[in-house]
């Protein structure tokens, strides 16, 4: 039988309630990504920014979900790292992989990066995307507390 239709990641609901700290959900998403994609995902979560982001945990979880989905579908990576750390009085969320990378000057055929930019904008954050062919990809999100 044909596979079920795909649901865009931005419409999926996190299994962990959005009013909790995002750390445990990030760990869960990393484990799910490893199971489904065979990409090794390392996670580092600092308790302080995780606690500070409790009010927007659902959004932070969706950022990680969309990012890991993009890594699994497009990167060809063997490893990926997700970190949520404190940086200059803000939260720094980084998702980086060792995959094939891509040319940022070329238009994207999907909606993933646009979805990420929109969500970060709604959170009054800043998104930095670094990638080049053969060099992997790094997504960095700075969120004010």
Buried (B, 14 or more C-beta within 10 A) or exposed (E): EEEEEEEEBBEEEBEBEBEBBBBBBBBBBBEBBBEEBEBBBEBEBBEEBBEBBEEBBBBBBBBBBBBBBBBBEBBBBEBBBBBBBBBEEBBBBBBBBBBBBBEEEEEEEEEBBEBBBEBBEEBEBBBEBEBEEEEBBBBBBBBEE
